[in-house]
């Protein structure tokens, strides 16, 4: 063992007062020699409730083996996961975003309570990844994140399909474009095995962002779930944590402001999920990096969108893996001057040093566009502001041809009511469909609106009807949609005072979202408004009373409220 390797001696010293600690550890297989080694936790998000995490028990054992081979004493422990795709469109979706903080808190609790020296955290579904990263930031022990990997695309009639194809199929079915059996075929073919949703949706977006930050091993974010490479990722991660302990490298040394800028750049180039803004803000808060939504617009303005990936494009993460993966994209961006090369990573090397070993994109590939002919000359994730969202709102404009929409507000206080209106053909071309009181506090839990947005696309209204909400959208959402409107309705944000028929303007070029109502009229409407009571029961009640505004990342430990 390296003489400079730091072990928490207050736990593993030979003092007689530590005999009870050692006695309990002996019962789980720790030997005399092991007490001289660092204890490395392996946080597993294994679960049978979702294909994203069904295989992670095997991956955790691989990480354990790697840590043991390196000279550590690895201990696996578990945390929860929920499936966004399964809870979508139901009341269960309110638990999705709160689960991020539950995951983070639970991992931090085990690392702190058991005095672990290092950590490998393995996540698969959307909230696992930021949850693991929040834990890593707060626990502040040497750590590596491992992504469980992407699912393979489904196949139907010779074409690749995925989970979003099913949601859009519901809209087509409602419109009479497909019959019951055709919808069932889509349902049965969309998800063929283990792994997270295949497009550049939230899980793959966040995995790519964490690799860009430097907290996961190079190449690991794009390795598929069911692949030999993914098992190797985990073994290497176990060994990498031991090296970080030897070198004294901590998460705060890696997760700097420049590292977050690298992550935002990669997310913009790949056309990632709007949820990246929410989660990167939360992770930055945990590691005490001053990141704001203005930083996203600053980087958006200068970063081209290069990737032809779903939901707005053609390809999936497994296709990107075949042509070089996220490392090849990072190498391209680095060579063109878009990344900070001096940022440290979990390899112990800088981004620039890692890029020397990174593959280049395959010749002739069509997934990543050349800089000369990008999908879009600037990034597809835009923060909008105006009298409807003074603290900001988020739009994803990749593949959207409409840059300005002006239309009458059609206002609903629940997703269910809005969905019924769409399914009953009561929403018309040109309308601005508004779903409010579904923010972090009002939901509570800021549910995603993939179901209704996909139905609009399936009915051919994806760019003919604007959809606005103080809730969120799935990474699989595309079309004319704006989410994260802040302040939210529950907090008395202007969206609470929007009335049926008010004319709303969304302008992505000007980064503006507003409604044609004077400040005086808004003030008068506010006088007549009373906030609905906050939810009080259980997890959602605790969340509603502690969560911050979405413009701050919907964090639950913001002390200056």
Number of C-alpha atoms within 10 A of each C-alpha: 11 9 6 10 15 14 19 13 14 11 17 19 15 13 10 8 11 14 14 10 12 19 11 11 14 14 9 9 10 17 13 9 8 17 20 17 20 25 27 28 29 30 26 29 28 26 19 12 12 20 22 30 28 18 22 26 16 14 25 29 20 22 33 26 20 24 32 21 15 18 19 26 26 27 21 17 16 19 19 16 27 25 23 22 22 12 16 20 19 13 12 15 23 25 21 22 25 26 22 25 24 21 27 25 18 18 30 21 15 18 25 15 9 12 20 23 25 30 30 29 32 29 30 32 29 31 28 32 30 26 29 32 32 26 30 30 24 23 26 18 25 28 32 32 30 30 34 39 34 32 26 26 24 21 16 14 8 7 8 16 23 26 20 23 20 24 26 24 25 27 25 21 17 18 16 11 13 14 14 10 9 13 18 12 13 22 19 14 18 21 22 14 17 22 26 30 30 30 33 29 27 26 33 31 27 29 32 29 29 28 28 29 26 30 24 27 24 24 20 26 32 27 27 26 28 17 11 10 15 24 22 16 24 31 22 21 31 35 22 25 31 28 21 22 21 16 15 15 20 21 24 17 15 20 23 21 16 17 27 27 22 28 26 29 26 30 30 30 28 26 32 34 29 28 26 24 26 21 27 25 24 27 25 21 21 20 21 15 17 12 19 16 21 13 15 20 17 14 19 23 15 14 22 28 28 25 28 24 23 25 25 20 17 14 22 27 29 20 21 24 20 14 20 20 25 28 26 22 23 27 24 21 20 17 13 10 10 19 24 17 18 13 23 24 28 28 22 17 14 17 26 18 16 19 20 9 11 20 18 16 21 14 7 7 13 15 21 23 17 13 16 9 11 16 22 19 17 19 30 27 28 28 29 28 21 17 19 28 24 16 21 24 28 30 25 26 22 25 19 15 10 14 14 15 19 18 19 20 23 24 22 19 15 14 24 15 12 20 22 13 15 21 17 10 12 11 19 13 13 16 20 29 23 25 26 23 26 26 31 33 28 24 25 28 27 29 31 31 26 23 24 26 29 27 25 29 23 22 22 16 21 21 21 18 24 28 23 29 32 33 30 28 29 23 27 28 28 26 26 29 25 26 28 33 32 27 24 31 28 23 18 17 20 23 27 24 20 23 17 14 13 16 18 20 21 28 16 20 10 11 19 20 27 20 22 13 16 10 10 9 11 15 13 12 15 15 10 8 12 10 12 12 8 16 17 13 10 8 15 21 15 17 26 23 15 17 21 21 21 29 24 21 25 26 26 17 14 15 8 5 8
